[in-house]
Amino acid sequence: MKKFLFLSVAILAFVLGSCSKEAKLNRKLDGKWEITTVNSVAVPAADAYTITFTKDKKGKGAVVYAQGAFSMTGTYVLTDDTSITVTMDGSADKTVVKEYSKDKLVLVDGTTTSEFKKL
């Protein structure tokens, strides 16, 4: 009985621990994020915008950019555990995820570093 219990716990730990980094990032991205800083400069409330990621399967999903009454929709694909390719209006933009947690997201696009907080 002890062997069975030990084996069951070992299998469960392996299954739960084997989740890919892309899947973890996709779960943490899911939701609405508000811009807080761009290149370490606070974004004024009048210029603030949100990005909403809605995960699909295996590192893909929908993304909505919204600022006031204006919004734009697109899709995203996690190209690896640190890069997102966002496609809006037919143009693809590759963005690097510098840091992410349940309530903070830092994206680097070329020379621009944007920090977001989860809403």
N, CA, C and O atoms as a DFTB+ gen file, in Angstrom:
476 C
 N C O
     1  1       0.817      -1.191       0.000
     2  2       0.000       0.000       0.000
     3  2       0.864       1.261       0.000
     4  3       0.539       2.229      -0.687
     5  1       1.968       1.261       0.767
     6  2       2.852       2.417       0.819
     7  2       3.497       2.661      -0.543
     8  3       3.671       3.808      -0.955
     9  1       3.855       1.568      -1.248
    10  2       4.459       1.708      -2.573
    11  2       3.464       2.340      -3.536
    12  3       3.830       3.208      -4.328
    13  1       2.211       1.910      -3.472
    14  2       1.181       2.466      -4.348
    15  2       0.977       3.953      -4.074
    16  3       0.874       4.752      -5.004
    17  1       0.921       4.317      -2.807
    18  2       0.740       5.713      -2.429
    19  2       1.926       6.552      -2.889
    20  3       1.745       7.635      -3.445
    21  1       3.144       6.051      -2.657
    22  2       4.342       6.763      -3.093
    23  2       4.355       6.929      -4.607
    24  3       4.661       8.009      -5.112
    25  1       4.024       5.859      -5.334
    26  2       4.003       5.907      -6.798
    27  2       2.957       6.909      -7.291
    28  3       3.211       7.659      -8.233
    29  1       1.796       6.922      -6.664
    30  2       0.735       7.866      -7.052
    31  2       1.174       9.309      -6.856
    32  3       0.949      10.159      -7.717
    33  1       1.806       9.579      -5.712
    34  2       2.285      10.937      -5.429
    35  2       3.387      11.319      -6.412
    36  3       3.412      12.456      -6.882
    37  1       4.286      10.413      -6.732
    38  2       5.373      10.686      -7.673
    39  2       4.826      10.990      -9.064
    40  3       5.297      11.918      -9.722
    41  1       3.847      10.227      -9.515
    42  2       3.245      10.470     -10.842
    43  2       2.536      11.815     -10.863
    44  3       2.672      12.567     -11.828
    45  1       1.788      12.127      -9.824
    46  2       1.089      13.403      -9.753
    47  2       2.072      14.572      -9.765
    48  3       1.842      15.569     -10.450
    49  1       3.150      14.457      -9.021
    50  2       4.162      15.520      -9.001
    51  2       4.798      15.699     -10.371
    52  3       5.062      16.830     -10.782
    53  1       5.048      14.615     -11.081
    54  2       5.629      14.696     -12.419
    55  2       4.672      15.375     -13.387
    56  3       5.077      16.249     -14.154
    57  1       3.412      14.981     -13.356
    58  2       2.422      15.554     -14.269
    59  2       2.247      17.043     -14.009
    60  3       2.218      17.834     -14.952
    61  1       2.132      17.434     -12.754
    62  2       1.947      18.851     -12.427
    63  2       3.204      19.665     -12.682
    64  3       3.104      20.839     -13.037
    65  1       4.357      19.093     -12.518
    66  2       5.612      19.814     -12.699
    67  2       6.087      19.878     -14.127
    68  3       7.019      20.622     -14.431
    69  1       5.469      19.115     -15.021
    70  2       5.955      19.056     -16.396
    71  2       5.278      20.051     -17.327
    72  3       5.469      19.981     -18.541
    73  1       4.504      20.959     -16.794
    74  2       3.857      21.984     -17.600
    75  2       4.921      22.863     -18.250
    76  3       5.859      23.302     -17.584
    77  1       4.777      23.117     -19.540
    78  2       5.787      23.889     -20.263
    79  2       5.782      25.353     -19.841
    80  3       4.792      25.861     -19.313
    81  1       6.904      26.017     -20.082
    82  2       7.000      27.443     -19.765
    83  2       6.011      28.235     -20.607
    84  3       5.450      29.225     -20.137
    85  1       5.788      27.804     -21.860
    86  2       4.827      28.498     -22.710
    87  2       3.426      28.428     -22.110
    88  3       2.697      29.420     -22.108
    89  1       3.049      27.245     -21.597
    90  2       1.718      27.094     -21.003
    91  2       1.588      27.962     -19.753
    92  3       0.537      28.559     -19.520
    93  1       2.641      28.035     -18.953
    94  2       2.602      28.891     -17.758
    95  2       2.459      30.354     -18.145
    96  3       1.670      31.084     -17.546
    97  1       3.221      30.784     -19.145
    98  2       3.130      32.164     -19.613
    99  2       1.740      32.437     -20.165
   100  3       1.164      33.491     -19.894
   101  1       1.195      31.505     -20.933
   102  2      -0.126      31.694     -21.512
   103  2      -1.184      31.859     -20.428
   104  3      -2.082      32.689     -20.563
   105  1      -1.088      31.080     -19.355
   106  2      -2.040      31.218     -18.247
   107  2      -1.892      32.563     -17.552
   108  3      -2.891      33.183     -17.187
   109  1      -0.661      33.022     -17.366
   110  2      -0.447      34.297     -16.672
   111  2      -0.829      35.485     -17.547
   112  3      -1.271      36.512     -17.032
   113  1      -0.666      35.360     -18.861
   114  2      -1.050      36.441     -19.766
   115  2      -2.559      36.650     -19.777
   116  3      -3.027      37.779     -19.921
   117  1      -3.310      35.588     -19.627
   118  2      -4.760      35.620     -19.750
   119  2      -5.362      36.674     -18.825
   120  3      -5.156      36.635     -17.612
   121  1      -6.101      37.606     -19.400
   122  2      -6.756      38.647     -18.619
   123  2      -6.476      40.040     -19.157
   124  3      -5.902      40.209     -20.233
   125  1      -6.894      41.026     -18.387
   126  2      -6.792      42.429     -18.794
   127  2      -5.620      43.096     -18.074
   128  3      -5.469      42.978     -16.858
   129  1      -4.789      43.804     -18.859
   130  2      -3.593      44.474     -18.357
   131  2      -3.655      45.955     -18.697
   132  3      -4.071      46.330     -19.793
   133  1      -3.240      46.799     -17.751
   134  2      -3.216      48.246     -17.984
   135  2      -1.771      48.723     -17.998
   136  3      -0.965      48.335     -17.153
   137  1      -1.459      49.572     -18.975
   138  2      -0.111      50.138     -19.087
   139  2       0.161      51.032     -17.884
   140  3      -0.708      51.797     -17.465
   141  1       1.370      50.937     -17.325
   142  2       1.736      51.805     -16.201
   143  2       2.933      52.682     -16.541
   144  3       2.952      53.863     -16.196
   145  1       3.938      52.113     -17.218
   146  2       5.116      52.899     -17.597
   147  2       5.590      52.500     -18.988
   148  3       5.385      51.374     -19.441
   149  1       6.230      53.458     -19.649
   150  2       6.912      53.207     -20.922
   151  2       8.314      53.760     -20.760
   152  3       8.491      54.943     -20.470
   153  1       9.309      52.908     -20.947
   154  2      10.717      53.279     -20.745
   155  2      10.921      53.963     -19.394
   156  3      11.597      54.988     -19.301
   157  1      10.332      53.385     -18.357
   158  2      10.442      53.834     -16.961
   159  2       9.779      55.176     -16.672
   160  3      10.010      55.757     -15.612
   161  1       8.968      55.674     -17.586
   162  2       8.241      56.933     -17.384
   163  2       6.759      56.590     -17.207
   164  3       6.183      55.866     -18.018
   165  1       6.152      57.112     -16.147
   166  2       4.736      56.841     -15.871
   167  2       3.857      57.347     -17.016
   168  3       4.078      58.426     -17.565
   169  1       2.866      56.543     -17.355
   170  2       1.928      56.920     -18.414
   171  2       0.790      57.722     -17.783
   172  3       0.143      57.237     -16.855
   173  1       0.532      58.954     -18.273
   174  2      -0.572      59.755     -17.730
   175  2      -1.913      59.043     -17.945
   176  3      -2.093      58.319     -18.924
   177  1      -2.833      59.259     -17.030
   178  2      -4.145      58.609     -17.109
   179  2      -4.827      58.852     -18.452
   180  3      -5.503      57.964     -18.972
   181  1      -4.657      60.048     -19.018
   182  2      -5.292      60.379     -20.302
   183  2      -4.742      59.531     -21.454
   184  3      -5.429      59.328     -22.455
   185  1      -3.512      59.039     -21.317
   186  2      -2.886      58.246     -22.376
   187  2      -2.915      56.747     -22.090
   188  3      -2.423      55.956     -22.894
   189  1      -3.484      56.353     -20.959
   190  2      -3.478      54.944     -20.562
   191  2      -4.300      54.100     -21.530
   192  3      -5.274      54.563     -22.123
   193  1      -3.877      52.855     -21.670
   194  2      -4.626      51.897     -22.477
   195  2      -4.522      50.526     -21.840
   196  3      -3.701      50.296     -20.953
   197  1      -5.363      49.624     -22.303
   198  2      -5.342      48.257     -21.792
   199  2      -5.122      47.281     -22.940
   200  3      -5.440      47.551     -24.098
   201  1      -4.567      46.143     -22.568
   202  2      -4.434      45.016     -23.483
   203  2      -5.081      43.830     -22.781
   204  3      -4.763      43.529     -21.631
   205  1      -5.989      43.163     -23.482
   206  2      -6.653      41.990     -22.924
   207  2      -6.257      40.763     -23.732
   208  3      -6.490      40.699     -24.939
   209  1      -5.656      39.794     -23.056
   210  2      -5.297      38.532     -23.682
   211  2      -6.349      37.490     -23.292
   212  3      -6.661      37.332     -22.112
   213  1      -6.882      36.795     -24.263
   214  2      -7.819      35.707     -24.012
   215  2      -7.202      34.449     -24.577
   216  3      -7.169      34.249     -25.791
   217  1      -6.709      33.594     -23.681
   218  2      -5.974      32.419     -24.143
   219  2      -6.891      31.428     -24.829
   220  3      -8.076      31.311     -24.517
   221  1      -6.307      30.732     -25.760
   222  2      -6.983      29.674     -26.480
   223  2      -6.283      28.391     -26.053
   224  3      -6.290      28.041     -24.872
   225  1      -5.695      27.708     -26.984
   226  2      -4.966      26.484     -26.671
   227  2      -3.514      26.634     -27.088
   228  3      -3.197      27.347     -28.040
   229  1      -2.650      25.961     -26.372
   230  2      -1.258      25.819     -26.757
   231  2      -0.585      27.110     -27.194
   232  3       0.013      27.167     -28.269
   233  1      -0.678      28.141     -26.370
   234  2       0.055      29.369     -26.635
   235  2      -0.524      30.263     -27.697
   236  3       0.208      31.025     -28.328
   237  1      -1.814      30.190     -27.910
   238  2      -2.475      31.051     -28.894
   239  2      -3.679      31.699     -28.233
   240  3      -4.168      31.233     -27.204
   241  1      -4.149      32.785     -28.842
   242  2      -5.349      33.409     -28.325
   243  2      -5.657      34.720     -29.012
   244  3      -5.030      35.091     -30.004
   245  1      -6.637      35.411     -28.459
   246  2      -7.066      36.700     -28.989
   247  2      -6.510      37.808     -28.110
   248  3      -6.279      37.617     -26.916
   249  1      -6.300      38.966     -28.718
   250  2      -5.823      40.126     -27.972
   251  2      -6.649      41.337     -28.394
   252  3      -6.969      41.503     -29.571
   253  1      -6.990      42.183     -27.418
   254  2      -7.742      43.408     -27.676
   255  2      -6.978      44.573     -27.071
   256  3      -6.657      44.568     -25.883
   257  1      -6.690      45.569     -27.894
   258  2      -6.059      46.813     -27.463
   259  2      -7.179      47.829     -27.337
   260  3      -7.950      48.011     -28.280
   261  1      -7.289      48.498     -26.191
   262  2      -8.361      49.477     -26.002
   263  2      -7.820      50.738     -25.336
   264  3      -7.081      50.684     -24.353
   265  1      -8.214      51.875     -25.908
   266  2      -7.874      53.173     -25.338
   267  2      -9.091      54.064     -25.512
   268  3      -9.420      54.487     -26.620
   269  1      -9.761      54.344     -24.383
   270  2     -11.005      55.110     -24.448
   271  2     -12.044      54.360     -25.273
   272  3     -12.297      53.179     -25.036
   273  1     -12.650      55.054     -26.250
   274  2     -13.664      54.432     -27.098
   275  2     -13.048      53.634     -28.244
   276  3     -13.751      52.884     -28.919
   277  1     -11.757      53.785     -28.469
   278  2     -11.076      53.087     -29.563
   279  2     -10.624      51.701     -29.107
   280  3     -10.085      51.537     -28.012
   281  1     -10.856      50.707     -29.969
   282  2     -10.318      49.376     -29.682
   283  2      -9.925      48.701     -30.985
   284  3     -10.447      49.014     -32.056
   285  1      -8.999      47.775     -30.864
   286  2      -8.495      47.040     -32.012
   287  2      -8.290      45.596     -31.558
   288  3      -7.771      45.348     -30.470
   289  1      -8.699      44.655     -32.393
   290  2      -8.563      43.249     -32.036
   291  2      -7.541      42.557     -32.925
   292  3      -7.255      42.998     -34.038
   293  1      -7.006      41.475     -32.411
   294  2      -6.042      40.697     -33.157
   295  2      -5.847      39.340     -32.515
   296  3      -6.675      38.889     -31.723
   297  1      -4.758      38.701     -32.858
   298  2      -4.429      37.403     -32.294
   299  2      -2.993      37.426     -31.783
   300  3      -2.201      38.293     -32.150
   301  1      -2.678      36.462     -30.936
   302  2      -1.292      36.334     -30.479
   303  2      -0.897      34.867     -30.486
   304  3      -1.733      33.972     -30.363
   305  1       0.392      34.653     -30.633
   306  2       0.978      33.321     -30.586
   307  2       2.251      33.423     -29.763
   308  3       3.070      34.313     -29.992
   309  1       2.419      32.527     -28.818
   310  2       3.673      32.457     -28.076
   311  2       4.656      31.687     -28.948
   312  3       4.460      30.500     -29.206
   313  1       5.705      32.353     -29.399
   314  2       6.672      31.692     -30.272
   315  2       7.680      30.886     -29.472
   316  3       8.295      29.967     -30.012
   317  1       7.861      31.203     -28.212
   318  2       8.624      30.400     -27.264
   319  2       8.243      30.910     -25.884
   320  3       7.255      31.633     -25.752
   321  1       8.996      30.554     -24.858
   322  2       8.591      30.955     -23.513
   323  2       8.932      32.404     -23.172
   324  3       8.708      32.834     -22.041
   325  1       9.472      33.171     -24.134
   326  2       9.762      34.582     -23.869
   327  2       9.321      35.509     -24.994
   328  3       9.551      36.714     -24.900
   329  1       8.701      35.001     -26.049
   330  2       8.324      35.863     -27.177
   331  2       6.862      35.681     -27.558
   332  3       6.333      34.569     -27.561
   333  1       6.229      36.795     -27.878
   334  2       4.845      36.803     -28.331
   335  2       4.831      37.467     -29.699
   336  3       5.444      38.516     -29.891
   337  1       4.140      36.864     -30.639
   338  2       3.906      37.520     -31.922
   339  2       2.444      37.946     -31.942
   340  3       1.543      37.107     -31.921
   341  1       2.217      39.252     -31.983
   342  2       0.868      39.810     -32.004
   343  2       0.574      40.264     -33.418
   344  3       1.377      40.969     -34.029
   345  1      -0.581      39.859     -33.941
   346  2      -0.994      40.253     -35.282
   347  2      -2.266      41.082     -35.177
   348  3      -3.306      40.598     -34.730
   349  1      -2.165      42.345     -35.599
   350  2      -3.317      43.244     -35.620
   351  2      -3.341      43.934     -36.966
   352  3      -2.314      44.411     -37.448
   353  1      -4.500      43.986     -37.564
   354  2      -4.676      44.623     -38.869
   355  2      -3.680      44.101     -39.901
   356  3      -3.173      44.861     -40.727
   357  1      -3.407      42.803     -39.848
   358  2      -2.560      42.177     -40.855
   359  2      -1.066      42.318     -40.646
   360  3      -0.290      41.713     -41.385
   361  1      -0.631      43.105     -39.654
   362  2       0.809      43.243     -39.446
   363  2       1.205      42.517     -38.161
   364  3       0.561      42.670     -37.123
   365  1       2.269      41.727     -38.249
   366  2       2.750      40.958     -37.105
   367  2       3.880      41.712     -36.418
   368  3       4.746      42.283     -37.080
   369  1       3.867      41.711     -35.107
   370  2       4.867      42.403     -34.308
   371  2       5.370      41.438     -33.245
   372  3       4.590      40.954     -32.425
   373  1       6.665      41.156     -33.253
   374  2       7.235      40.245     -32.267
   375  2       7.677      41.044     -31.048
   376  3       8.418      42.020     -31.159
   377  1       7.206      40.606     -29.881
   378  2       7.487      41.273     -28.616
   379  2       8.118      40.282     -27.657
   380  3       7.703      39.125     -27.592
   381  1       9.117      40.728     -26.913
   382  2       9.785      39.865     -25.942
   383  2       9.190      40.114     -24.563
   384  3       9.007      41.259     -24.150
   385  1       8.893      39.037     -23.861
   386  2       8.406      39.123     -22.495
   387  2       9.628      39.152     -21.589
   388  3      10.307      38.139     -21.417
   389  1       9.904      40.312     -21.014
   390  2      11.076      40.463     -20.152
   391  2      10.811      39.919     -18.753
   392  3      11.693      39.332     -18.125
   393  1       9.578      40.121     -18.271
   394  2       9.212      39.690     -16.924
   395  2       7.712      39.473     -16.877
   396  3       6.949      40.211     -17.501
   397  1       7.291      38.456     -16.132
   398  2       5.866      38.267     -15.937
   399  2       5.598      37.575     -14.609
   400  3       6.365      36.725     -14.156
   401  1       4.495      37.964     -14.008
   402  2       4.013      37.338     -12.785
   403  2       2.493      37.446     -12.840
   404  3       1.928      37.862     -13.851
   405  1       1.846      37.074     -11.757
   406  2       0.386      37.114     -11.780
   407  2      -0.166      38.531     -11.864
   408  3      -1.312      38.716     -12.273
   409  1       0.633      39.550     -11.479
   410  2       0.111      40.919     -11.491
   411  2       1.011      41.934     -12.193
   412  3       0.723      43.130     -12.155
   413  1       2.097      41.484     -12.834
   414  2       3.006      42.398     -13.523
   415  2       3.486      41.763     -14.823
   416  3       3.806      40.576     -14.874
   417  1       3.530      42.583     -15.871
   418  2       3.985      42.131     -17.181
   419  2       4.887      43.208     -17.767
   420  3       4.504      44.376     -17.835
   421  1       6.079      42.816     -18.187
   422  2       7.008      43.758     -18.813
   423  2       7.316      43.237     -20.213
   424  3       7.828      42.131     -20.388
   425  1       6.984      44.074     -21.219
   426  2       7.187      43.709     -22.617
   427  2       8.228      44.626     -23.249
   428  3       8.262      45.825     -22.974
   429  1       9.077      44.049     -24.099
   430  2      10.085      44.820     -24.817
   431  2       9.816      44.654     -26.302
   432  3       9.773      43.542     -26.827
   433  1       9.634      45.791     -26.967
   434  2       9.377      45.820     -28.406
   435  2      10.402      46.773     -29.019
   436  3      10.226      47.990     -28.988
   437  1      11.464      46.213     -29.571
   438  2      12.540      47.056     -30.094
   439  2      13.247      47.744     -28.955
   440  3      13.828      47.083     -28.096
   441  1      13.207      49.078     -28.933
   442  2      13.853      49.838     -27.864
   443  2      12.859      50.314     -26.805
   444  3      13.236      51.047     -25.891
   445  1      11.601      49.906     -26.918
   446  2      10.560      50.340     -25.989
   447  2      10.255      49.247     -24.980
   448  3       9.950      48.111     -25.343
   449  1      10.342      49.611     -23.701
   450  2       9.993      48.697     -22.616
   451  2       8.709      49.208     -21.968
   452  3       8.663      50.333     -21.470
   453  1       7.676      48.381     -21.978
   454  2       6.369      48.758     -21.414
   455  2       6.049      47.848     -20.239
   456  3       6.211      46.630     -20.308
   457  1       5.590      48.473     -19.155
   458  2       5.204      47.714     -17.967
   459  2       3.704      47.817     -17.785
   460  3       3.116      48.886     -17.949
   461  1       3.092      46.691     -17.443
   462  2       1.635      46.611     -17.268
   463  2       1.322      46.027     -15.907
   464  3       2.110      45.268     -15.342
   465  1       0.146      46.396     -15.382
   466  2      -0.371      45.774     -14.163
   467  2      -1.671      45.065     -14.511
   468  3      -2.431      45.507     -15.373
   469  1      -1.906      43.961     -13.823
   470  2      -3.117      43.179     -14.077
   471  2      -4.305      43.859     -13.421
   472  3      -4.226      44.302     -12.275
   473  1      -5.395      43.937     -14.151
   474  2      -6.632      44.513     -13.600
   475  2      -7.539      43.425     -13.084
   476  3      -8.626      43.713     -12.584
